[in-house]
Amino acid sequence: MGQWPGTMELFLRYDMLCVGCVFGPFHSVADACKEHQVCQTEFLNALNAAAGLMPR
């Protein structure tokens, strides 16, 4: 999020309160998706788009 600040809005849109979470530094995106019951593939595609990267 520090490198691509535009991704913070995406986490909030998916109701993932990772922004400012004390566990954030210890969780991977996969961990966060599992914890918040979010489709990892869908979220990664949206995350890459928000960061201006090509979807995987």
N, CA, C and O atoms as a GROMACS GRO file, in nm:
protein
  224
    1MET      N    1   0.082  -0.119   0.000
    1MET     CA    2   0.000   0.000   0.000
    1MET      C    3   0.087   0.125   0.000
    1MET      O    4   0.048   0.229  -0.054
    2GLY      N    5   0.203   0.114   0.060
    2GLY     CA    6   0.293   0.228   0.061
    2GLY      C    7   0.345   0.262  -0.077
    2GLY      O    8   0.360   0.379  -0.112
    3GLN      N    9   0.372   0.159  -0.157
    3GLN     CA   10   0.425   0.181  -0.290
    3GLN      C   11   0.315   0.218  -0.389
    3GLN      O   12   0.339   0.296  -0.482
    4TRP      N   13   0.195   0.164  -0.370
    4TRP     CA   14   0.080   0.193  -0.458
    4TRP      C   15  -0.038   0.239  -0.372
    4TRP      O   16  -0.127   0.159  -0.345
    5PRO      N   17  -0.040   0.365  -0.329
    5PRO     CA   18  -0.145   0.415  -0.239
    5PRO      C   19  -0.287   0.399  -0.296
    5PRO      O   20  -0.383   0.393  -0.219
    6GLY      N   21  -0.300   0.393  -0.427
    6GLY     CA   22  -0.432   0.376  -0.487
    6GLY      C   23  -0.496   0.243  -0.453
    6GLY      O   24  -0.616   0.225  -0.473
    7THR      N   25  -0.417   0.150  -0.403
    7THR     CA   26  -0.473   0.019  -0.367
    7THR      C   27  -0.547   0.021  -0.234
    7THR      O   28  -0.627  -0.068  -0.206
    8MET      N   29  -0.523   0.121  -0.152
    8MET     CA   30  -0.590   0.128  -0.021
    8MET      C   31  -0.741   0.132  -0.037
    8MET      O   32  -0.813   0.066   0.038
    9GLU      N   33  -0.788   0.207  -0.133
    9GLU     CA   34  -0.933   0.217  -0.157
    9GLU      C   35  -0.992   0.080  -0.192
    9GLU      O   36  -1.104   0.048  -0.153
   10LEU      N   37  -0.916   0.000  -0.264
   10LEU     CA   38  -0.963  -0.132  -0.303
   10LEU      C   39  -0.985  -0.221  -0.180
   10LEU      O   40  -1.086  -0.290  -0.171
   11PHE      N   41  -0.891  -0.220  -0.088
   11PHE     CA   42  -0.907  -0.299   0.034
   11PHE      C   43  -1.034  -0.257   0.108
   11PHE      O   44  -1.108  -0.342   0.157
   12LEU      N   45  -1.058  -0.128   0.114
   12LEU     CA   46  -1.178  -0.079   0.182
   12LEU      C   47  -1.305  -0.116   0.107
   12LEU      O   48  -1.407  -0.149   0.168
   13ARG      N   49  -1.300  -0.112  -0.026
   13ARG     CA   50  -1.416  -0.147  -0.108
   13ARG      C   51  -1.456  -0.293  -0.086
   13ARG      O   52  -1.574  -0.327  -0.092
   14TYR      N   53  -1.358  -0.378  -0.061
   14TYR     CA   54  -1.384  -0.519  -0.036
   14TYR      C   55  -1.408  -0.547   0.113
   14TYR      O   56  -1.408  -0.662   0.155
   15ASP      N   57  -1.427  -0.442   0.191
   15ASP     CA   58  -1.449  -0.454   0.336
   15ASP      C   59  -1.335  -0.526   0.406
   15ASP      O   60  -1.356  -0.597   0.504
   16MET      N   61  -1.215  -0.506   0.356
   16MET     CA   62  -1.095  -0.562   0.417
   16MET      C   63  -1.026  -0.447   0.491
   16MET      O   64  -0.972  -0.355   0.429
   17LEU      N   65  -1.029  -0.453   0.620
   17LEU     CA   66  -0.978  -0.342   0.702
   17LEU      C   67  -0.827  -0.353   0.724
   17LEU      O   68  -0.776  -0.322   0.831
   18CYS      N   69  -0.757  -0.397   0.620
   18CYS     CA   70  -0.612  -0.415   0.627
   18CYS      C   71  -0.538  -0.281   0.642
   18CYS      O   72  -0.427  -0.277   0.695
   19VAL      N   73  -0.599  -0.175   0.596
   19VAL     CA   74  -0.538  -0.042   0.607
   19VAL      C   75  -0.530  -0.006   0.756
   19VAL      O   76  -0.632   0.018   0.820
   20GLY      N   77  -0.410  -0.003   0.808
   20GLY     CA   78  -0.391   0.031   0.948
   20GLY      C   79  -0.403  -0.086   1.044
   20GLY      O   80  -0.389  -0.067   1.165
   21CYS      N   81  -0.429  -0.206   0.994
   21CYS     CA   82  -0.443  -0.323   1.081
   21CYS      C   83  -0.307  -0.361   1.139
   21CYS      O   84  -0.206  -0.359   1.068
   22VAL      N   85  -0.306  -0.396   1.267
   22VAL     CA   86  -0.179  -0.434   1.331
   22VAL      C   87  -0.125  -0.567   1.276
   22VAL      O   88  -0.005  -0.593   1.288
   23PHE      N   89  -0.212  -0.650   1.217
   23PHE     CA   90  -0.168  -0.777   1.161
   23PHE      C   91  -0.124  -0.764   1.016
   23PHE      O   92  -0.064  -0.856   0.961
   24GLY      N   93  -0.153  -0.650   0.953
   24GLY     CA   94  -0.121  -0.628   0.813
   24GLY      C   95   0.022  -0.663   0.774
   24GLY      O   96   0.042  -0.730   0.672
   25PRO      N   97   0.120  -0.621   0.851
   25PRO     CA   98   0.258  -0.653   0.813
   25PRO      C   99   0.290  -0.803   0.816
   25PRO      O  100   0.390  -0.847   0.759
   26PHE      N  101   0.206  -0.882   0.882
   26PHE     CA  102   0.232  -1.024   0.897
   26PHE      C  103   0.147  -1.110   0.804
   26PHE      O  104   0.170  -1.230   0.791
   27HIS      N  105   0.048  -1.049   0.738
   27HIS     CA  106  -0.042  -1.122   0.649
   27HIS      C  107  -0.005  -1.099   0.504
   27HIS      O  108   0.033  -0.989   0.464
   28SER      N  109  -0.017  -1.204   0.425
   28SER     CA  110  -0.006  -1.190   0.281
   28SER      C  111  -0.143  -1.153   0.226
   28SER      O  112  -0.242  -1.154   0.299
   29VAL      N  113  -0.149  -1.121   0.098
   29VAL     CA  114  -0.278  -1.093   0.035
   29VAL      C  115  -0.365  -1.219   0.042
   29VAL      O  116  -0.485  -1.209   0.065
   30ALA      N  117  -0.304  -1.334   0.023
   30ALA     CA  118  -0.379  -1.460   0.032
   30ALA      C  119  -0.439  -1.478   0.171
   30ALA      O  120  -0.554  -1.519   0.185
   31ASP      N  121  -0.362  -1.446   0.275
   31ASP     CA  122  -0.412  -1.454   0.412
   31ASP      C  123  -0.532  -1.362   0.431
   31ASP      O  124  -0.633  -1.400   0.489
   32ALA      N  125  -0.519  -1.240   0.382
   32ALA     CA  126  -0.626  -1.141   0.398
   32ALA      C  127  -0.753  -1.185   0.324
   32ALA      O  128  -0.863  -1.172   0.377
   33CYS      N  129  -0.736  -1.237   0.203
   33CYS     CA  130  -0.852  -1.284   0.127
   33CYS      C  131  -0.922  -1.398   0.200
   33CYS      O  132  -1.044  -1.401   0.208
   34LYS      N  133  -0.844  -1.491   0.252
   34LYS     CA  134  -0.901  -1.604   0.325
   34LYS      C  135  -0.973  -1.555   0.451
   34LYS      O  136  -1.085  -1.599   0.480
   35GLU      N  137  -0.910  -1.466   0.524
   35GLU     CA  138  -0.968  -1.414   0.649
   35GLU      C  139  -1.099  -1.340   0.625
   35GLU      O  140  -1.192  -1.349   0.705
   36HIS      N  141  -1.106  -1.267   0.514
   36HIS     CA  142  -1.223  -1.185   0.485
   36HIS      C  143  -1.318  -1.251   0.385
   36HIS      O  144  -1.414  -1.188   0.340
   37GLN      N  145  -1.290  -1.376   0.349
   37GLN     CA  146  -1.374  -1.454   0.258
   37GLN      C  147  -1.395  -1.382   0.124
   37GLN      O  148  -1.507  -1.366   0.077
   38VAL      N  149  -1.285  -1.340   0.066
   38VAL     CA  150  -1.283  -1.270  -0.063
   38VAL      C  151  -1.216  -1.362  -0.164
   38VAL      O  152  -1.114  -1.425  -0.134
   39CYS      N  153  -1.271  -1.370  -0.284
   39CYS     CA  154  -1.211  -1.451  -0.391
   39CYS      C  155  -1.072  -1.395  -0.423
   39CYS      O  156  -1.059  -1.281  -0.466
   40GLN      N  157  -0.970  -1.476  -0.401
   40GLN     CA  158  -0.832  -1.430  -0.418
   40GLN      C  159  -0.803  -1.391  -0.562
   40GLN      O  160  -0.738  -1.289  -0.586
   41THR      N  161  -0.849  -1.470  -0.658
   41THR     CA  162  -0.822  -1.439  -0.799
   41THR      C  163  -0.884  -1.306  -0.839
   41THR      O  164  -0.819  -1.223  -0.902
   42GLU      N  165  -1.009  -1.286  -0.802
   42GLU     CA  166  -1.079  -1.160  -0.833
   42GLU      C  167  -1.007  -1.042  -0.768
   42GLU      O  168  -0.987  -0.938  -0.830
   43PHE      N  169  -0.971  -1.060  -0.641
   43PHE     CA  170  -0.906  -0.951  -0.569
   43PHE      C  171  -0.769  -0.919  -0.628
   43PHE      O  172  -0.734  -0.802  -0.643
   44LEU      N  173  -0.691  -1.021  -0.661
   44LEU     CA  174  -0.558  -0.997  -0.719
   44LEU      C  175  -0.568  -0.925  -0.852
   44LEU      O  176  -0.487  -0.837  -0.882
   45ASN      N  177  -0.667  -0.962  -0.934
   45ASN     CA  178  -0.685  -0.892  -1.061
   45ASN      C  179  -0.719  -0.745  -1.037
   45ASN      O  180  -0.666  -0.657  -1.104
   46ALA      N  181  -0.807  -0.719  -0.943
   46ALA     CA  182  -0.845  -0.581  -0.910
   46ALA      C  183  -0.727  -0.506  -0.848
   46ALA      O  184  -0.708  -0.388  -0.875
   47LEU      N  185  -0.650  -0.574  -0.766
   47LEU     CA  186  -0.533  -0.513  -0.700
   47LEU      C  187  -0.428  -0.476  -0.803
   47LEU      O  188  -0.372  -0.366  -0.798
   48ASN      N  189  -0.400  -0.566  -0.896
   48ASN     CA  190  -0.303  -0.535  -1.001
   48ASN      C  191  -0.350  -0.419  -1.087
   48ASN      O  192  -0.270  -0.334  -1.125
   49ALA      N  193  -0.479  -0.414  -1.118
   49ALA     CA  194  -0.532  -0.303  -1.197
   49ALA      C  195  -0.520  -0.171  -1.121
   49ALA      O  196  -0.484  -0.068  -1.178
   50ALA      N  197  -0.550  -0.174  -0.990
   50ALA     CA  198  -0.541  -0.053  -0.909
   50ALA      C  199  -0.397  -0.004  -0.900
   50ALA      O  200  -0.372   0.117  -0.889
   51ALA      N  201  -0.303  -0.098  -0.903
   51ALA     CA  202  -0.161  -0.062  -0.894
   51ALA      C  203  -0.104  -0.025  -1.032
   51ALA      O  204   0.012   0.016  -1.043
   52GLY      N  205  -0.187  -0.041  -1.136
   52GLY     CA  206  -0.139  -0.009  -1.270
   52GLY      C  207  -0.056  -0.120  -1.331
   52GLY      O  208   0.022  -0.096  -1.424
   53LEU      N  209  -0.072  -0.242  -1.280
   53LEU     CA  210   0.002  -0.357  -1.329
   53LEU      C  211  -0.093  -0.445  -1.411
   53LEU      O  212  -0.215  -0.435  -1.399
   54MET      N  213  -0.036  -0.528  -1.492
   54MET     CA  214  -0.118  -0.619  -1.571
   54MET      C  215  -0.177  -0.726  -1.481
   54MET      O  216  -0.108  -0.775  -1.391
   55PRO      N  217  -0.304  -0.765  -1.502
   55PRO     CA  218  -0.361  -0.874  -1.423
   55PRO      C  219  -0.289  -1.005  -1.451
   55PRO      O  220  -0.242  -1.028  -1.563
   56ARG      N  221  -0.282  -1.090  -1.350
   56ARG     CA  222  -0.214  -1.219  -1.364
   56ARG      C  223  -0.306  -1.318  -1.430
   56ARG      O  224  -0.268  -1.434  -1.450
   0.00000   0.00000   0.00000
